[in-house]
Amino acid sequence: MFELLRQDLENFEGRLKEELVSSVAFIEAIGQELAGAGGKRLRPSLSFLAGRLLGADPELTMRVALAVELLHSASLLHDDLIDDAETRRGSEAAFRRYGNVVSVMSGDYLLARVLALLAATENVPFTELMSRTAAGICEGEVLQFQAAVLESYSFETYRRVIDGKTAVLVAAALEGVALVAGALAAEREALREFGLRYGRAFQMQDDYLDLLGDEHILGKPVGGDLCEGKATYPVLVLLEKGVEEASDIVRRHASEPGDIERMIELVRLHGADRATRRMIEREARGAIEALAPFPDTPAKGCLGLLAERELERFQ
């Protein structure tokens, strides 16, 4: 996949740096740090694959990729502050280095750059999509906090949270290209469905590993979600089964010694780990099936491969 998109992603990195230029030194520094940290560039890759799948104009595809990634980056700056995070991709979190005001306003600056990119596409449906996506991200974050405060945990709430945290933005990276390319409604819906289901599988996998992964591979202690009062899918399985001990651990945010280790034991004892893997597989398979309307091409193969990887990422 990376060989197929190598030139696209190289061009993307250059254009992203241009979008992050500011005459204010602190904003410039935060922006360039975000660009330099890179990451997997999953969302831009999805946009470029969608562009190849649809034969979309490369410049319009680039603008979609940039808009989606800048929205994602803005959300990261705000999330780190909300979560009181120490680091972001191995570096000190921006708000800890520059302060809350600078970090929040830098995130808002990125949102302003998103608006400029939306205007440049001259595509009202894409602008509307990004508006809904940004609203969904905010709602997902607040809903997660609300569920923890009110202890109103449910599978439906969890799905809405992971849609907001991850899936809607993944879907926008694909559906946005379909909109600017003037694709058929069936093609647009297929790409949106792929994005939502792949995004859910991806986030559920991350949540699974947060509790059941290997700390040495993750690079951080397991159980972080529990300590923040978040009930992810394997924990929800226990709550649904009425495992009172699990409910107690969630209620006290795993604050007592041994709580995380005990929750892991309960998850394995009651088969919640297997139930979670089955749900991840269901979403990943659904993502692959959503691509059925498209002919077999290298781009379609890469999208399918991404979904299949979620079936192999367990530890």
Backbone bond lengths (Angstrom), bond angles and torsions (degrees), N, CA, C in turn:
res aa  C-N    CA-C-N  psi(-1)  N-CA   C-N-CA  omega(-1)  CA-C   N-CA-C  phi
1 M - - - 1.451 - - 1.519 111.45 -
2 F 1.331 115.99 -45.29 1.454 119.50 -175.67 1.522 111.71 -64.92
3 E 1.334 117.30 -32.16 1.458 119.68 176.93 1.523 110.15 -67.87
4 L 1.313 117.17 -39.72 1.453 121.92 178.81 1.527 111.17 -61.13
5 L 1.338 116.25 -36.79 1.466 121.14 -174.74 1.528 113.31 -104.17
6 R 1.306 117.78 7.19 1.472 120.15 -172.55 1.530 112.21 -52.87
7 Q 1.320 117.29 -51.28 1.459 120.47 -177.39 1.526 111.48 -67.11
8 D 1.321 116.11 -39.84 1.467 120.12 177.84 1.524 110.82 -58.62
9 L 1.319 116.36 -46.01 1.465 120.23 -177.28 1.526 111.88 -71.60
10 E 1.332 117.58 -33.58 1.470 119.57 174.98 1.527 110.26 -64.02
11 N 1.327 116.75 -44.43 1.458 120.77 177.07 1.525 111.05 -62.72
12 F 1.332 115.46 -37.88 1.463 120.77 179.56 1.522 111.05 -61.34
13 E 1.321 117.55 -44.85 1.462 120.61 -178.35 1.520 110.88 -60.22
14 G 1.331 117.05 -41.14 1.454 120.32 178.69 1.520 111.82 -65.45
15 R 1.313 116.30 -43.86 1.459 119.98 -179.74 1.530 111.59 -68.07
16 L 1.326 117.05 -35.87 1.461 120.36 179.17 1.527 110.49 -62.61
17 K 1.316 116.95 -42.75 1.470 120.30 178.50 1.521 110.97 -61.65
18 E 1.318 116.55 -37.07 1.462 120.11 177.51 1.528 110.99 -64.20
19 E 1.317 116.51 -40.14 1.462 120.49 -179.90 1.522 112.35 -67.24
20 L 1.313 116.88 -22.67 1.460 121.20 -174.76 1.523 113.25 -96.45
21 V 1.319 117.24 5.74 1.463 121.20 179.37 1.525 109.64 -69.31
22 S 1.333 116.85 135.97 1.460 122.44 176.46 1.526 109.00 -146.76
23 S 1.328 116.56 149.36 1.463 120.94 176.77 1.519 111.73 -79.07
24 V 1.336 116.98 -8.20 1.468 121.92 178.30 1.521 108.47 -96.26
25 A 1.304 117.01 120.28 1.467 122.46 -169.49 1.533 112.90 -58.10
26 F 1.327 117.44 -43.51 1.465 119.31 -176.65 1.526 111.13 -67.08
27 I 1.340 116.70 -42.07 1.463 119.57 178.25 1.522 109.88 -63.95
28 E 1.326 115.28 -42.64 1.471 120.04 178.33 1.524 110.87 -59.64
29 A 1.330 116.73 -44.45 1.464 121.02 -177.90 1.518 111.51 -64.05
30 I 1.332 116.59 -45.58 1.462 119.77 179.99 1.525 110.38 -63.17
31 G 1.325 116.72 -43.55 1.451 120.63 179.43 1.510 112.71 -61.23
32 Q 1.332 116.47 -46.27 1.461 120.09 -178.53 1.524 111.58 -68.95
33 E 1.333 116.92 -31.65 1.466 119.74 175.38 1.525 110.38 -65.06
34 L 1.322 116.14 -41.69 1.463 119.79 177.25 1.522 110.95 -62.94
35 A 1.333 115.80 -42.63 1.467 119.73 179.51 1.520 110.92 -66.22
36 G 1.338 115.99 -40.92 1.461 120.12 -178.12 1.512 113.12 -69.40
37 A 1.355 115.95 -32.06 1.468 119.19 179.94 1.520 110.54 -65.23
38 G 1.312 115.14 -30.32 1.469 120.49 172.18 1.506 114.20 67.15
39 G 1.306 117.79 -81.57 1.447 120.70 -171.26 1.522 110.07 82.45
40 K 1.294 115.98 -163.37 1.465 120.95 -175.53 1.525 112.92 -81.36
41 R 1.349 116.81 -12.18 1.466 121.20 -177.11 1.532 110.45 51.95
42 L 1.311 114.95 44.68 1.458 120.13 -177.56 1.524 111.51 -62.23
43 R 1.324 116.70 -48.64 1.462 119.59 -174.71 1.522 112.65 -66.18
44 P 1.335 119.98 -45.04 1.466 118.58 174.26 1.525 112.62 -59.85
45 S 1.327 116.70 -37.85 1.469 119.81 178.31 1.518 110.60 -60.57
46 L 1.330 116.38 -41.32 1.454 120.08 178.61 1.533 110.79 -63.36
47 S 1.324 116.33 -40.64 1.467 119.53 178.68 1.524 111.21 -62.73
48 F 1.316 116.38 -44.18 1.462 119.62 -178.88 1.532 111.41 -66.78
49 L 1.331 116.30 -36.42 1.466 119.20 176.38 1.520 110.71 -66.30
50 A 1.331 116.99 -41.23 1.462 120.17 176.82 1.522 110.53 -62.49
51 G 1.337 115.84 -39.77 1.455 119.72 178.55 1.519 112.31 -60.95
52 R 1.318 116.30 -41.83 1.463 120.62 177.77 1.533 110.71 -68.17
53 L 1.309 115.86 -38.59 1.463 120.50 -179.00 1.531 110.97 -62.58
54 L 1.350 115.82 -36.41 1.461 121.25 -174.63 1.527 113.86 -100.72
55 G 1.325 116.80 -6.37 1.453 119.27 -175.25 1.517 111.72 66.47
56 A 1.339 117.05 37.61 1.457 122.24 -175.74 1.520 111.57 -76.27
57 D 1.329 116.07 158.34 1.453 122.04 176.02 1.534 109.07 -61.29
58 P 1.345 118.90 126.65 1.474 121.27 -175.85 1.528 113.62 -59.28
59 E 1.323 117.84 -36.99 1.461 119.65 -179.03 1.526 111.50 -69.15
60 L 1.313 116.74 -41.12 1.459 118.66 177.36 1.525 111.08 -66.25
61 T 1.324 116.02 -38.50 1.466 119.92 176.20 1.520 110.35 -61.16
62 M 1.329 117.09 -41.84 1.463 121.72 178.77 1.524 110.54 -61.00
63 R 1.315 117.87 -42.18 1.464 120.62 -178.88 1.521 111.41 -65.58
64 V 1.319 116.39 -37.45 1.466 119.55 175.20 1.522 110.15 -63.38
65 A 1.327 116.59 -46.87 1.469 120.92 -179.41 1.526 111.17 -59.47
66 L 1.331 116.72 -42.83 1.465 121.18 -179.41 1.527 110.91 -67.15
67 A 1.323 117.39 -44.33 1.459 120.51 -178.70 1.523 111.34 -61.93
68 V 1.323 116.02 -43.88 1.462 120.26 -179.40 1.528 110.80 -66.09
69 E 1.325 116.88 -42.63 1.464 119.20 -178.30 1.522 111.84 -69.08
70 L 1.324 117.91 -37.13 1.463 120.13 177.85 1.525 111.15 -67.45
71 L 1.329 117.13 -38.12 1.461 119.82 175.19 1.521 110.19 -62.71
72 H 1.321 116.25 -42.50 1.459 120.66 177.00 1.530 111.12 -61.00
73 S 1.324 116.98 -45.30 1.471 121.16 -178.94 1.525 111.22 -63.49
74 A 1.334 117.38 -40.63 1.460 120.74 177.60 1.526 110.41 -60.99
75 S 1.328 116.01 -41.48 1.464 119.70 -179.86 1.529 111.10 -65.59
76 L 1.335 117.36 -32.83 1.463 120.26 178.72 1.531 111.23 -66.31
77 L 1.324 116.71 -41.96 1.466 120.16 178.42 1.523 110.50 -60.28
78 H 1.316 116.26 -43.11 1.459 120.15 179.95 1.522 111.23 -71.59
79 D 1.337 117.40 -39.56 1.463 121.10 -179.45 1.521 111.83 -62.45
80 D 1.329 116.76 -41.85 1.466 120.14 -179.04 1.520 110.95 -59.83
81 L 1.321 115.79 -39.90 1.462 119.98 178.46 1.524 110.63 -67.64
82 I 1.328 116.56 -44.54 1.472 120.83 179.58 1.529 110.79 -61.37
83 D 1.339 115.95 -42.29 1.467 121.23 -176.20 1.523 112.91 -84.45
84 D 1.348 117.14 -3.24 1.473 121.51 -176.74 1.531 110.64 54.93
85 A 1.344 115.58 43.56 1.462 121.56 -175.72 1.527 111.71 -71.59
86 E 1.314 115.44 146.34 1.466 120.43 177.14 1.524 111.44 -82.66
87 T 1.324 116.04 -40.33 1.470 119.96 -173.68 1.526 110.61 -135.10
88 R 1.330 114.56 164.16 1.461 123.20 171.96 1.514 106.89 -137.63
89 R 1.349 116.50 112.69 1.461 123.69 -178.82 1.531 111.75 52.49
90 G 1.342 114.82 44.75 1.445 120.71 173.66 1.515 115.21 86.84
91 S 1.334 118.13 -7.05 1.457 121.54 178.78 1.527 109.80 -112.76
92 E 1.317 115.46 159.85 1.456 120.47 179.29 1.528 110.14 -59.44
93 A 1.319 116.07 134.85 1.464 120.77 -179.73 1.522 109.94 -59.62
94 A 1.334 116.19 144.04 1.463 121.55 -173.84 1.522 112.50 -57.90
95 F 1.323 118.31 -41.24 1.463 119.49 -176.13 1.523 111.67 -68.35
96 R 1.332 117.61 -25.78 1.461 120.52 177.77 1.529 110.69 -76.00
97 R 1.298 116.76 -30.65 1.465 120.00 -179.83 1.521 112.38 -84.75
98 Y 1.343 116.64 -39.59 1.465 119.89 -173.11 1.524 113.80 -111.62
99 G 1.333 117.10 -11.85 1.458 120.21 -178.39 1.515 112.01 99.57
100 N 1.330 115.28 162.58 1.460 121.61 -175.35 1.522 112.99 -63.08
101 V 1.320 117.02 -45.46 1.462 121.01 -175.34 1.523 110.87 -61.70
102 V 1.321 116.11 -48.44 1.467 119.99 -178.58 1.519 110.90 -62.76
103 S 1.324 116.85 -41.96 1.465 120.50 -178.57 1.521 111.52 -65.10
104 V 1.332 116.91 -46.58 1.464 120.36 -179.47 1.521 110.83 -64.43
105 M 1.338 117.23 -45.59 1.463 119.70 -178.59 1.526 111.50 -68.05
106 S 1.324 117.58 -30.39 1.469 120.21 175.40 1.517 110.27 -67.38
107 G 1.332 115.89 -38.27 1.457 119.19 174.43 1.513 111.37 -62.45
108 D 1.326 116.44 -40.69 1.464 120.54 177.53 1.527 110.87 -66.00
109 Y 1.326 116.93 -34.37 1.467 120.69 176.70 1.531 110.16 -62.05
110 L 1.312 116.51 -41.57 1.466 120.06 177.42 1.526 110.60 -62.36
111 L 1.328 116.93 -38.58 1.460 120.05 177.55 1.531 110.56 -64.06
112 A 1.331 116.70 -35.92 1.460 120.13 176.61 1.528 111.00 -64.12
113 R 1.319 116.32 -37.44 1.470 119.87 177.60 1.529 110.22 -67.09
114 V 1.327 116.47 -33.95 1.462 120.29 175.34 1.526 109.89 -60.58
115 L 1.330 116.42 -43.39 1.465 120.30 -179.90 1.521 111.15 -59.66
116 A 1.333 116.62 -40.10 1.464 120.14 179.12 1.528 111.18 -64.14
117 L 1.311 116.47 -39.88 1.466 120.14 178.71 1.524 111.19 -66.99
118 L 1.318 116.69 -38.70 1.457 120.07 177.44 1.529 110.46 -62.64
119 A 1.329 116.14 -41.60 1.460 119.47 178.17 1.527 110.70 -62.98
120 A 1.333 116.65 -37.21 1.465 120.93 -177.59 1.524 112.29 -67.93
121 T 1.320 117.26 -27.44 1.473 119.00 178.79 1.527 111.50 -73.32
122 E 1.341 116.64 -23.44 1.467 122.08 -177.94 1.529 111.07 52.37
123 N 1.341 114.23 40.00 1.465 119.57 -176.96 1.529 108.49 -128.15
124 V 1.333 116.42 104.82 1.461 120.63 -176.10 1.531 112.35 -63.15
125 P 1.343 119.62 -44.21 1.473 118.35 179.16 1.535 113.17 -58.81
126 F 1.345 117.12 -37.56 1.462 119.11 178.09 1.523 110.36 -67.46
127 T 1.323 117.31 -40.00 1.467 120.88 177.46 1.519 110.39 -61.00
128 E 1.330 116.56 -42.87 1.464 120.42 177.86 1.524 111.40 -63.71
129 L 1.323 116.73 -39.39 1.464 121.04 177.90 1.529 110.60 -60.96
130 M 1.324 116.71 -45.49 1.467 119.72 -178.51 1.521 111.43 -67.52
131 S 1.338 116.37 -32.65 1.461 119.63 175.82 1.527 110.46 -63.28
132 R 1.327 116.05 -46.60 1.471 120.23 178.66 1.525 110.81 -63.99
133 T 1.319 115.94 -37.40 1.467 120.16 -179.10 1.521 110.85 -65.51
134 A 1.332 116.72 -45.82 1.466 120.57 179.19 1.522 110.72 -62.01
135 A 1.330 116.60 -41.27 1.464 120.13 177.68 1.526 110.78 -63.70
136 G 1.342 116.70 -40.07 1.462 120.92 179.35 1.517 112.66 -63.79
137 I 1.336 116.22 -38.20 1.467 120.37 177.80 1.524 110.01 -62.03
138 C 1.332 116.33 -46.24 1.465 120.54 -179.85 1.529 111.10 -63.29
139 E 1.326 115.90 -44.49 1.463 119.72 -179.15 1.525 111.40 -63.96
140 G 1.329 116.90 -39.26 1.458 120.21 179.15 1.517 112.11 -62.76
141 E 1.324 116.24 -42.14 1.468 120.83 -179.30 1.529 110.73 -65.94
142 V 1.323 116.61 -45.93 1.469 119.93 -179.12 1.527 110.63 -69.00
143 L 1.322 117.53 -38.41 1.463 120.50 178.90 1.522 111.26 -61.60
144 Q 1.329 116.73 -39.59 1.464 119.97 178.30 1.520 110.45 -61.58
145 F 1.336 116.74 -43.56 1.466 121.52 177.95 1.528 110.30 -65.18
146 Q 1.339 115.99 -43.72 1.461 121.08 -179.63 1.523 111.29 -60.39
147 A 1.329 116.54 -43.06 1.465 120.37 -179.04 1.522 111.10 -61.86
148 A 1.347 116.31 -39.38 1.464 119.92 179.85 1.529 111.28 -68.35
149 V 1.322 116.69 -41.59 1.464 120.78 -178.49 1.533 111.12 -67.60
150 L 1.321 115.87 -44.07 1.467 120.59 -176.76 1.521 113.13 -89.65
151 E 1.352 115.98 -4.71 1.464 122.08 -176.98 1.531 110.15 53.99
152 S 1.331 115.41 42.08 1.463 121.49 -179.10 1.525 109.27 -104.29
153 Y 1.315 115.42 69.31 1.455 121.52 -175.37 1.533 110.64 -88.03
154 S 1.325 116.02 137.21 1.458 120.68 176.02 1.519 108.24 -161.41
155 F 1.334 116.48 161.51 1.463 120.19 177.61 1.530 110.62 -64.93
156 E 1.331 117.20 -36.49 1.458 120.83 179.56 1.526 110.78 -64.47
157 T 1.335 116.47 -44.19 1.462 119.89 177.92 1.524 110.34 -63.12
158 Y 1.320 116.88 -42.07 1.463 120.37 179.52 1.522 111.06 -61.49
159 R 1.338 117.43 -42.47 1.469 119.59 179.01 1.521 110.66 -62.58
160 R 1.327 117.25 -41.44 1.461 120.32 178.81 1.518 111.25 -64.72
161 V 1.323 116.64 -35.74 1.469 120.62 179.07 1.528 111.04 -66.81
162 I 1.334 117.19 -48.14 1.465 118.49 -177.47 1.524 111.52 -72.26
163 D 1.326 117.30 -26.74 1.460 119.16 171.67 1.521 109.52 -62.17
164 G 1.340 116.11 -47.32 1.454 119.91 -179.25 1.516 113.15 -68.29
165 K 1.322 117.16 -40.41 1.464 120.87 -177.50 1.523 112.27 -69.02
166 T 1.317 116.34 -36.56 1.463 119.53 -169.35 1.524 114.23 -136.21
167 A 1.331 117.01 -53.29 1.460 120.51 -164.91 1.525 113.57 -65.22
168 V 1.343 118.28 -39.35 1.466 118.46 -175.82 1.530 111.38 -67.19
169 L 1.328 117.42 -33.30 1.460 119.63 179.53 1.527 111.34 -75.49
170 V 1.330 116.35 -37.53 1.462 120.35 173.96 1.525 109.65 -60.59
171 A 1.327 116.66 -44.82 1.465 120.83 179.33 1.519 111.38 -63.13
172 A 1.329 116.89 -38.91 1.463 120.68 -179.40 1.521 111.93 -64.32
173 A 1.327 116.86 -33.86 1.466 120.52 178.64 1.516 111.63 -61.32
174 L 1.322 116.36 -29.57 1.467 121.95 -179.66 1.527 111.63 -94.07
175 E 1.325 116.17 -51.02 1.457 120.11 -177.95 1.519 111.18 -63.84
176 G 1.344 116.83 -33.64 1.455 120.07 179.14 1.514 112.25 -59.20
177 V 1.321 116.90 -41.19 1.461 120.94 178.28 1.522 109.93 -65.14
178 A 1.326 116.62 -40.72 1.467 120.22 178.54 1.522 110.58 -60.71
179 L 1.316 117.39 -38.70 1.460 121.05 -179.19 1.527 111.84 -68.16
180 V 1.334 117.27 -47.23 1.472 118.73 -178.90 1.522 111.26 -71.04
181 A 1.327 117.24 -21.69 1.466 121.15 179.53 1.522 112.01 -86.92
182 G 1.334 117.15 -7.57 1.453 119.98 -177.69 1.516 112.74 66.58
183 A 1.326 116.24 36.10 1.466 120.93 -178.27 1.522 111.25 -68.63
184 L 1.318 115.85 162.27 1.453 121.68 176.74 1.539 109.93 -63.50
185 A 1.326 115.96 151.78 1.464 120.42 -179.43 1.525 111.33 -57.12
186 A 1.336 117.43 -39.04 1.463 120.89 -179.63 1.523 110.96 -64.82
187 E 1.333 117.02 -37.45 1.467 120.69 178.57 1.524 110.28 -68.87
188 R 1.322 115.98 -42.47 1.468 119.73 178.97 1.526 110.74 -61.69
189 E 1.329 116.92 -45.80 1.459 120.43 -179.31 1.522 111.53 -65.03
190 A 1.333 116.66 -36.80 1.467 120.21 179.09 1.523 110.81 -63.76
191 L 1.341 116.24 -43.12 1.469 119.75 179.96 1.523 110.91 -68.83
192 R 1.323 117.06 -37.42 1.460 119.26 177.62 1.531 110.40 -64.62
193 E 1.333 116.43 -43.71 1.464 120.37 179.43 1.527 110.76 -62.26
194 F 1.329 115.90 -43.60 1.466 118.76 176.53 1.522 110.04 -57.56
195 G 1.338 116.53 -47.71 1.457 120.09 -177.00 1.509 113.29 -62.00
196 L 1.317 117.12 -43.75 1.460 120.37 -179.64 1.524 111.19 -63.88
197 R 1.319 116.43 -45.79 1.463 119.26 -175.60 1.526 111.48 -74.12
198 Y 1.319 116.93 -38.55 1.457 118.94 175.46 1.526 110.21 -66.23
199 G 1.317 117.56 -41.61 1.460 120.79 178.54 1.514 112.40 -61.04
200 R 1.336 116.53 -40.49 1.467 119.40 177.27 1.522 111.21 -64.96
201 A 1.333 116.43 -45.09 1.466 119.55 179.04 1.519 110.42 -59.49
202 F 1.332 116.09 -42.58 1.468 121.29 -178.75 1.531 110.52 -62.66
203 Q 1.337 118.00 -47.47 1.462 120.83 -177.72 1.523 111.29 -70.04
204 M 1.328 117.63 -39.31 1.459 119.87 177.58 1.522 111.14 -63.04
205 Q 1.322 115.42 -36.27 1.456 119.50 177.44 1.523 110.89 -65.26
206 D 1.324 116.82 -43.38 1.460 120.59 176.98 1.529 110.69 -60.74
207 D 1.328 116.24 -42.36 1.467 120.32 179.63 1.528 111.12 -65.60
208 Y 1.327 116.10 -39.50 1.470 121.61 177.84 1.532 109.89 -60.22
209 L 1.332 115.66 -46.65 1.459 119.97 -177.68 1.526 111.89 -70.63
210 D 1.324 117.32 -27.83 1.464 120.37 177.79 1.523 110.70 -59.82
211 L 1.329 116.53 -30.66 1.461 120.09 179.38 1.520 112.71 -100.40
212 L 1.332 117.50 -38.35 1.462 121.08 -170.44 1.531 113.48 -114.08
213 G 1.318 117.51 6.29 1.451 120.41 -178.66 1.522 113.15 -81.74
214 D 1.319 114.80 179.92 1.466 123.02 178.31 1.528 108.65 -93.54
215 E 1.325 117.00 120.07 1.467 120.89 -176.95 1.524 112.10 -57.36
216 H 1.320 117.13 -35.62 1.468 120.43 -177.87 1.525 111.01 -68.11
217 I 1.327 116.56 -34.88 1.463 120.47 178.55 1.528 110.22 -78.59
218 L 1.351 116.19 -39.81 1.458 120.17 -179.04 1.521 112.09 -69.23
219 G 1.337 116.38 -30.05 1.460 120.18 -177.46 1.518 113.14 79.41
220 K 1.329 116.61 15.73 1.464 121.27 178.94 1.524 107.90 -159.08
221 P 1.337 117.39 160.44 1.465 119.69 178.55 1.526 110.97 -65.12
222 V 1.336 116.22 148.09 1.463 119.77 175.38 1.523 109.21 -77.65
223 G 1.336 115.69 163.13 1.455 120.89 175.30 1.517 115.07 87.52
224 G 1.324 117.26 12.21 1.457 119.72 -178.97 1.524 112.66 -60.15
225 D 1.333 116.82 -39.70 1.467 119.84 179.53 1.523 111.41 -63.75
226 L 1.323 116.78 -41.84 1.461 120.35 179.02 1.523 111.35 -60.02
227 C 1.325 116.00 -41.84 1.465 120.72 -178.54 1.524 112.10 -66.66
228 E 1.330 116.58 -19.54 1.457 121.18 177.69 1.525 111.86 -97.28
229 G 1.325 116.31 6.72 1.456 120.00 177.93 1.511 114.41 79.58
230 K 1.333 117.35 19.01 1.460 121.33 -179.14 1.525 109.85 -94.46
231 A 1.301 116.00 131.50 1.471 121.46 176.55 1.521 108.04 -103.88
232 T 1.322 116.96 103.39 1.462 121.44 179.73 1.533 109.53 -88.65
233 Y 1.321 116.54 179.63 1.474 119.95 -167.96 1.529 114.17 -54.69
234 P 1.337 120.79 -48.86 1.473 118.06 -178.64 1.523 112.93 -62.05
235 V 1.321 116.54 -33.86 1.467 119.96 177.69 1.526 110.12 -71.06
236 L 1.326 116.74 -38.91 1.463 120.25 178.46 1.531 111.37 -61.52
237 V 1.319 116.44 -34.89 1.468 119.74 177.08 1.530 109.62 -59.69
238 L 1.330 117.01 -41.59 1.466 120.90 179.24 1.524 110.86 -67.17
239 L 1.333 116.78 -42.26 1.465 119.89 179.89 1.525 110.22 -63.89
240 E 1.337 116.60 -38.48 1.468 121.34 178.07 1.523 110.77 -64.42
241 K 1.320 116.76 -34.12 1.466 121.66 179.01 1.527 112.01 -77.94
242 G 1.334 116.88 -7.79 1.451 120.53 179.85 1.512 114.13 78.23
243 V 1.338 118.07 28.85 1.467 121.88 178.28 1.522 107.79 -76.56
244 E 1.301 116.90 100.40 1.461 122.60 -172.48 1.525 112.23 -62.47
245 E 1.311 116.48 -37.24 1.465 119.56 -179.96 1.527 110.97 -61.13
246 A 1.322 116.58 -39.28 1.468 120.49 177.60 1.519 110.35 -65.39
247 S 1.324 116.35 -40.72 1.459 120.85 178.69 1.528 111.34 -61.20
248 D 1.320 116.07 -39.84 1.470 120.46 179.21 1.526 111.08 -64.25
249 I 1.322 116.47 -41.62 1.466 120.60 -179.03 1.524 110.39 -65.14
250 V 1.322 116.16 -42.17 1.469 120.02 178.06 1.520 110.22 -63.62
251 R 1.314 116.44 -43.15 1.469 121.04 -176.27 1.528 111.57 -62.20
252 R 1.336 116.93 -36.02 1.468 118.86 -179.66 1.530 112.48 -97.11
253 H 1.320 116.06 13.88 1.479 122.05 177.03 1.531 112.05 56.80
254 A 1.309 116.49 38.14 1.475 122.21 177.61 1.527 111.29 50.01
255 S 1.326 115.50 45.30 1.467 120.53 -173.38 1.525 114.49 -87.77
256 E 1.331 117.02 -11.92 1.460 119.54 -178.65 1.528 110.67 -96.54
257 P 1.329 117.47 149.79 1.469 120.56 179.70 1.530 111.23 -55.53
258 G 1.298 115.99 133.87 1.458 120.99 177.58 1.516 114.93 86.42
259 D 1.336 117.77 -3.09 1.467 120.16 -177.24 1.530 112.32 -62.22
260 I 1.309 116.18 -45.48 1.466 118.96 -177.61 1.519 110.86 -64.85
261 E 1.326 115.82 -45.15 1.465 120.35 179.38 1.536 110.80 -60.86
262 R 1.333 116.05 -38.85 1.468 119.37 179.74 1.522 111.18 -68.78
263 M 1.330 116.64 -38.23 1.462 119.18 178.56 1.531 110.42 -63.62
264 I 1.318 116.84 -39.06 1.460 120.70 177.43 1.528 110.00 -61.56
265 E 1.340 116.30 -42.93 1.469 120.12 178.09 1.528 110.82 -61.27
266 L 1.329 116.48 -43.18 1.462 120.26 -179.26 1.523 111.79 -65.21
267 V 1.317 115.95 -40.02 1.458 120.74 179.02 1.525 110.60 -60.21
268 R 1.318 116.51 -45.01 1.467 120.21 -179.87 1.531 110.92 -72.40
269 L 1.323 116.77 -38.70 1.468 121.20 -178.00 1.528 111.62 -61.96
270 H 1.322 116.81 -40.80 1.467 121.49 -175.63 1.525 113.31 -95.86
271 G 1.320 117.39 7.30 1.458 120.52 176.90 1.516 114.75 73.57
272 A 1.335 117.51 17.99 1.459 120.16 -179.52 1.526 111.63 -69.64
273 D 1.332 116.21 -25.72 1.467 119.19 176.91 1.523 110.10 -67.76
274 R 1.319 117.15 -42.15 1.466 120.86 179.19 1.531 111.24 -67.94
275 A 1.337 115.96 -38.61 1.463 119.79 178.69 1.529 110.70 -63.35
276 T 1.321 116.10 -37.74 1.466 120.32 178.78 1.510 110.93 -67.57
277 R 1.324 116.79 -42.87 1.462 119.59 179.22 1.531 111.03 -62.81
278 R 1.328 116.01 -37.12 1.470 119.04 178.22 1.529 111.03 -64.30
279 M 1.328 116.76 -39.49 1.458 119.60 -179.92 1.531 111.18 -69.38
280 I 1.328 116.93 -39.16 1.463 120.31 176.37 1.525 110.04 -61.84
281 E 1.327 115.61 -42.99 1.467 119.78 179.11 1.530 110.16 -63.58
282 R 1.315 117.01 -39.49 1.471 120.55 179.68 1.530 110.28 -60.73
283 E 1.330 117.09 -44.88 1.462 120.05 -179.02 1.530 110.99 -68.53
284 A 1.323 116.85 -40.96 1.462 120.16 -179.94 1.524 111.22 -64.80
285 R 1.331 116.54 -43.05 1.466 120.43 178.17 1.537 110.02 -64.27
286 G 1.325 116.04 -39.23 1.454 119.65 178.19 1.519 112.00 -63.12
287 A 1.328 116.12 -36.08 1.466 120.19 177.37 1.523 110.70 -63.43
288 I 1.321 115.53 -45.46 1.472 120.06 179.74 1.526 110.71 -62.38
289 E 1.319 116.36 -42.43 1.470 120.43 179.98 1.527 111.62 -63.94
290 A 1.315 117.02 -30.61 1.469 120.54 -178.97 1.517 112.21 -64.05
291 L 1.325 117.58 -20.99 1.467 121.68 -178.12 1.524 112.75 -82.46
292 A 1.325 117.29 -0.12 1.471 121.58 -175.64 1.529 114.75 -53.39
293 P 1.339 120.16 -36.01 1.472 119.14 -177.90 1.532 114.43 -66.10
294 F 1.331 117.61 -14.81 1.453 120.13 -175.42 1.528 111.25 -95.05
295 P 1.334 117.05 144.94 1.464 119.71 176.13 1.524 110.70 -68.45
296 D 1.309 116.51 158.42 1.461 121.00 -179.91 1.523 109.85 -71.15
297 T 1.318 115.95 117.25 1.461 123.18 178.23 1.519 107.67 -140.56
298 P 1.343 118.88 166.28 1.461 120.07 176.26 1.532 112.70 -56.75
299 A 1.348 117.34 -37.05 1.463 120.11 179.97 1.526 111.22 -64.88
300 K 1.329 117.17 -44.86 1.461 120.56 177.49 1.526 110.08 -62.81
301 G 1.318 117.01 -40.19 1.463 120.46 178.82 1.515 112.08 -61.03
302 C 1.344 116.55 -39.02 1.469 120.34 179.40 1.523 111.32 -67.21
303 L 1.326 117.22 -40.16 1.463 120.08 177.54 1.532 110.59 -62.67
304 G 1.323 116.37 -44.19 1.454 119.83 177.86 1.516 112.14 -62.59
305 L 1.323 115.82 -37.95 1.469 120.26 179.66 1.524 111.41 -64.11
306 L 1.325 116.66 -38.65 1.462 119.84 178.39 1.523 110.78 -60.40
307 A 1.329 116.20 -43.74 1.466 119.70 179.11 1.529 110.96 -65.81
308 E 1.319 116.43 -40.75 1.470 120.41 -179.63 1.523 111.45 -63.42
309 R 1.310 117.78 -31.39 1.469 121.02 -179.61 1.523 112.00 -62.37
310 E 1.347 116.10 -28.32 1.458 118.34 178.72 1.525 111.38 -68.22
311 L 1.331 117.22 -17.67 1.458 121.26 176.73 1.525 111.48 -82.70
312 E 1.338 116.47 -11.11 1.455 121.58 -175.60 1.522 113.44 -114.04
313 R 1.343 116.89 -1.90 1.452 120.43 -171.23 1.525 112.88 -88.04
314 F 1.349 117.54 2.79 1.469 119.71 177.71 1.522 109.56 -69.16
315 Q 1.325 114.93 154.98 1.457 119.85 177.66 1.518 108.94 -119.62
